[in-house]
Amino acid sequence: MKTKIELEQHIIKITGIIYNEYPELSKYIIEIPINDSQGDEINLKNLEDYYHSLEEIVSKYAKNTHISRK
């Protein structure tokens, strides 16, 4: 499992890709999920889920519009 910092860096990178290459998808970007629980595991899980959801949106959109990512 990736660390919180690694996940945050990946989220920043993919949101940059969305804003630069697929600005029409920016409406799907929400703030990084905040976790009120005390355990880091749940927070990491939330970040990981959020990253994978962004990754899936970009992947499906690029595939459906026949645009290849750089």
Short mmCIF file of the C-alpha atoms (twelve columns), coordinates in Angstrom:
data_MODEL
# 
_entry.id   MODEL 
# 
loop_
_atom_site.group_PDB 
_atom_site.id 
_atom_site.type_symbol 
_atom_site.label_atom_id 
_atom_site.label_alt_id 
_atom_site.label_comp_id 
_atom_site.label_asym_id 
_atom_site.label_seq_id 
_atom_site.Cartn_x 
_atom_site.Cartn_y 
_atom_site.Cartn_z 
_atom_site.pdbx_PDB_model_num 
ATOM 1  C CA . MET A 1  0.000   0.000  0.000   1 
ATOM 2  C CA . LYS A 2  1.222   3.487  -0.810  1 
ATOM 3  C CA . THR A 3  1.858   6.110  1.820   1 
ATOM 4  C CA . LYS A 4  -0.407  9.096  2.357   1 
ATOM 5  C CA . ILE A 5  2.166   11.393 0.744   1 
ATOM 6  C CA . GLU A 6  2.507   9.137  -2.310  1 
ATOM 7  C CA . LEU A 7  -1.254  8.986  -2.752  1 
ATOM 8  C CA . GLU A 8  -1.579  12.753 -2.432  1 
ATOM 9  C CA . GLN A 9  1.163   13.203 -5.054  1 
ATOM 10 C CA . HIS A 10 -0.622  10.811 -7.428  1 
ATOM 11 C CA . ILE A 11 -3.897  12.659 -6.890  1 
ATOM 12 C CA . ILE A 12 -2.218  15.992 -7.631  1 
ATOM 13 C CA . LYS A 13 -0.669  14.529 -10.786 1 
ATOM 14 C CA . ILE A 14 -3.905  13.057 -12.132 1 
ATOM 15 C CA . THR A 15 -5.898  16.206 -11.353 1 
ATOM 16 C CA . GLY A 16 -3.261  18.137 -13.303 1 
ATOM 17 C CA . ILE A 17 -3.764  15.773 -16.228 1 
ATOM 18 C CA . ILE A 18 -7.517  16.300 -16.012 1 
ATOM 19 C CA . TYR A 19 -7.235  20.107 -15.928 1 
ATOM 20 C CA . ASN A 20 -4.672  20.212 -18.758 1 
ATOM 21 C CA . GLU A 21 -5.783  17.440 -21.093 1 
ATOM 22 C CA . TYR A 22 -9.453  16.859 -20.250 1 
ATOM 23 C CA . PRO A 23 -10.830 20.092 -18.753 1 
ATOM 24 C CA . GLU A 24 -14.364 18.923 -19.459 1 
ATOM 25 C CA . LEU A 25 -13.839 16.301 -16.735 1 
ATOM 26 C CA . SER A 26 -12.900 18.859 -14.077 1 
ATOM 27 C CA . LYS A 27 -16.491 18.859 -12.833 1 
ATOM 28 C CA . TYR A 28 -15.806 15.378 -11.437 1 
ATOM 29 C CA . ILE A 29 -12.921 16.523 -9.262  1 
ATOM 30 C CA . ILE A 30 -13.838 16.994 -5.651  1 
ATOM 31 C CA . GLU A 31 -11.644 17.977 -2.779  1 
ATOM 32 C CA . ILE A 32 -9.480  15.245 -1.331  1 
ATOM 33 C CA . PRO A 33 -11.688 13.279 1.054   1 
ATOM 34 C CA . ILE A 34 -11.328 14.219 4.684   1 
ATOM 35 C CA . ASN A 35 -11.415 11.514 7.275   1 
ATOM 36 C CA . ASP A 36 -12.693 12.237 10.765  1 
ATOM 37 C CA . SER A 37 -11.652 8.861  12.119  1 
ATOM 38 C CA . GLN A 38 -8.517  8.380  14.134  1 
ATOM 39 C CA . GLY A 39 -6.984  5.563  12.110  1 
ATOM 40 C CA . ASP A 40 -4.655  6.258  9.206   1 
ATOM 41 C CA . GLU A 41 -5.765  3.078  7.438   1 
ATOM 42 C CA . ILE A 42 -9.199  4.450  6.668   1 
ATOM 43 C CA . ASN A 43 -7.730  7.746  5.533   1 
ATOM 44 C CA . LEU A 44 -5.338  5.905  3.217   1 
ATOM 45 C CA . LYS A 45 -8.216  3.809  1.914   1 
ATOM 46 C CA . ASN A 46 -10.246 6.960  1.181   1 
ATOM 47 C CA . LEU A 47 -7.329  8.546  -0.655  1 
ATOM 48 C CA . GLU A 48 -6.664  5.369  -2.595  1 
ATOM 49 C CA . ASP A 49 -10.330 5.039  -3.565  1 
ATOM 50 C CA . TYR A 50 -10.457 8.672  -4.654  1 
ATOM 51 C CA . TYR A 51 -7.308  8.300  -6.771  1 
ATOM 52 C CA . HIS A 52 -8.641  5.153  -8.434  1 
ATOM 53 C CA . SER A 53 -11.960 6.840  -9.182  1 
ATOM 54 C CA . LEU A 54 -10.168 9.736  -10.911 1 
ATOM 55 C CA . GLU A 55 -7.943  7.300  -12.778 1 
ATOM 56 C CA . GLU A 56 -10.983 5.345  -13.949 1 
ATOM 57 C CA . ILE A 57 -12.779 8.481  -15.147 1 
ATOM 58 C CA . VAL A 58 -9.757  9.548  -17.204 1 
ATOM 59 C CA . SER A 59 -9.174  6.069  -18.573 1 
ATOM 60 C CA . LYS A 60 -12.774 5.536  -19.656 1 
ATOM 61 C CA . TYR A 61 -13.062 9.010  -21.122 1 
ATOM 62 C CA . ALA A 62 -9.855  8.695  -23.126 1 
ATOM 63 C CA . LYS A 63 -10.911 5.271  -24.383 1 
ATOM 64 C CA . ASN A 64 -14.385 6.444  -25.385 1 
ATOM 65 C CA . THR A 65 -13.157 9.572  -27.133 1 
ATOM 66 C CA . HIS A 66 -10.242 7.793  -28.829 1 
ATOM 67 C CA . ILE A 67 -7.733  10.214 -27.336 1 
ATOM 68 C CA . SER A 68 -4.472  8.763  -26.129 1 
ATOM 69 C CA . ARG A 69 -2.916  10.101 -22.953 1 
ATOM 70 C CA . LYS A 70 0.558   11.525 -23.139 1 
# 
